[in-house]
Each structure stands twice: as structure tokens, then as C-alpha cells.
Amino acid sequence: MRGNKTTGTILLVCSLAIAFIAGKEFKKMREPEPIIKGSGVTEVKMLSDYFSELKGTNADTEIYIMKGKEEGGSALVLGGTHGNEPSGIMSAVVLIENAQLEKGTLYVIPRTNNSGLTHNDPQEGSPQRFTIKTKNGERWFRYGSRATNPLDQWPDPDVYIHASSGQQLSGNETRNINRAYPGRPDGTTTEKAAYGIAELIRKNNIDMTVDLHEASPEYPVINAMVAHDRAMGIASTAVMNLEFENIAIGLEPSPVTLRGLTHRELGDFTNTYAVLMETANPAQGRLRGKTDEALVLTGIDPTYVKAQKLGRLFVPYDENGHPLEERVGRHITSFLELVKSMGELEPEKEIIIENVPVIGDLMENGLGHYLNEVQK
């Protein structure tokens, strides 16, 4: 009996210690990574300024606004739609910390689904954060989840029914903001966040919205743009210009029957030109090996080299992988081409953005070169 009590006490103490340590680590995911606004940022607002019911919730998120010296068009960049797709978040951060607007207005949301960045996808073995070396030390950023934190929205239904179309999806898609548009003011936390973004677009009459994503190398729609019907002219011009710069990128029409996504619903329910972009992130794939910070940053994975040789991938892949600099560079360069194409086709919507690195700059100098110093 004495031995059982002693063993039980030891096990209880060990369990409490493990719970305490794990709890501290989980709590760290609630700490937002520092974003240092550049001199081009003229205003920072919250999504709750456009839909007040988000105020005080983990779905509320910052909107960085950059107004140019001249009136012109407007564009919105959505980073962090999925917290496990870091090139979207980092592209938004690079724009916030570097961009200077000469003409028009740029809106950037680095953490579109803010709640999704407060946890990891279960059973994926993902790192909680990654660090990037800069000339002034290291900057850290969270590696989050594809979906809203269940602590903010629970339980999932057995079947998720998209409100405006009636389309049926897997129950856990109810927490995927890129299946929730155009959102509902009386819906779930995720639907309310989607509604707030639609309201931001409507109230500011934003001309173009670009949603930044990543996909696994075995996913067919990769290194590509997906454009709403009304945005196809702009997107096709941008893709042609990118090809001239030796940046291979595909163009896909937004499927009419695939509902809830930015490129469909924001194009249907607002006047914005809606485009979604994908880059190659091996850390998301089903064929990947060890999922750690190195894989997130370098995109190097020997298992994908093997998969490429077997013809199982939809993107070129070799021992150099697809580093974060390349993925961010593709996003930013493609976004700038979209803006340029919109201005050429509709001069009254011209936007002139200066001081932003493109893919060649990022590959030569590294991502950290374009991140500002954290003030201590």
C-alpha cells in the first residue's frame, strides 16, 4: 500500500510538472509576433472598426493602411489566412515594414485569421514558431493552424453547410475562414471575421483583394493564381508579364461550384477584383519528413526529391528545395504585377508602390534584410 501511494504521488507530481510546462508553451502561442510598421504606414485600424462584434475577440485583427501622396486605386493584401502557410504572413510583413505608396491606397492584414495563429494543427508535429536572422538580431514568428482555435469556436458540426450556397463540407471546415466568405454578422466566430473583411472591402470600395496562400508540392493548384471571373483580364496580363521575367506561374479560373473562398465570394458579394495565390510549402505536405523550423525556412526535404523523381509532384523540386525567400518573393512580385496590370487596364485605379523587394532582391539578400529592428 505504501509503495502504491508513493508511486501515485510521484506520477501525480510528474503529470502536474508536464502539464505546467506544456501549458506555458501553449500560452506562448497567444503572444503576437512583433510587427514594426514602416514609415509608409499612415494608419492602423482594427477589423472591429468595420464590424463591431469582433471587438474583444481573438478574431479581431490589425489592418495596416498606407495612403499615397496622390489619389488612385486601392488594394487589400490578406496574409495569414492559414497560419501554417508562412509565406503569406511574411509577404504581408515585408509590405508593412517597407512599402512606400506614391499613389493610391494599400491595406494589409498580416493575420487574417488571428485565432488560427494561436494554436497548431493537432497531430502534425509542427513547430510553434520560427526565427529569421536580421542585421540587428533575430525576429520570431508564429507557425499556426489552418483553422480557428477550437477554444474560440466549438464544437464542429458533423457536416459544415456554407450559409449562402448550401454547399456541404467536412465539419472541421467550419473553422476555415477560406470556406466562410462572404461571412455572416450572426454566424460563427470564423464567419464573423469573414464578414468583417467583406465589410472592410465594401466600406472602402477596395478595387483589388489578393489572398496569399501556400500548398504542398503534391497539390495540383500550386505556383498559381486563382482569379474571379471579373479579375481574369488583370490576372492574365500579370501572368504574361511574370513569364517574361522567367517566373513560371499558372492561372486558374475561380470554380463557380467551389464556395466560401475569397476568389469566389469576395468577387461575387463585393466589387473587388478577387485573386488568390499559391506557393510551394513542403512543411504542409503529406509526403514530408521531419517537420521542423528548418523545413519551414529552407523548404528542403529529401522525401520530396524522391517524390519528384517518381513524378508525384506538381512543382519542380530538387535538393535546393523552395526556401521562404523564394516563396515570399513570388508572392510580392506577383502582387506588384497585378497592381501594375490593373493600372494599365484601368488608369483611374493606378497604384504606385515603391521600396518593396522583389524575388531577385530576396534571393540575393535574404528575407531578414527587409525586416525592421524590434525596439527594446
Secondary structure, DSSP 8 states (H G I E B T S, - for coil): -HHHHHHHHHHHHHHHHHHHHHHHHHHHTTS-------TT--EEEEGGGTSGGGTTSTT--EEEEEE-SEEEEEEEEE--SSTT-HHHHHHHHHHHHH-EEEEEEEEEES-TTGGGGGS--TTS---SEEEEEETTEEEEEE---SS--TTTS----SEEE-TTT--EEEGGGGG-GGGTTT--TTS-HHHHHHHHHHHHHHHHT-SEEEEEEEE-TTSSS-SEEEE-GGGHHHHHHHHHHHHHTT---EEEE--TTS-SSIIIIIHHHSSSEEEEEEEE-GGG-SS----SHHHHHH---HHHHHHHHTT--SS---TT---HHHHHHHHHHHHHHHHHHHHHH-GGG--EEES---HHHHHHH-GGGGS-----
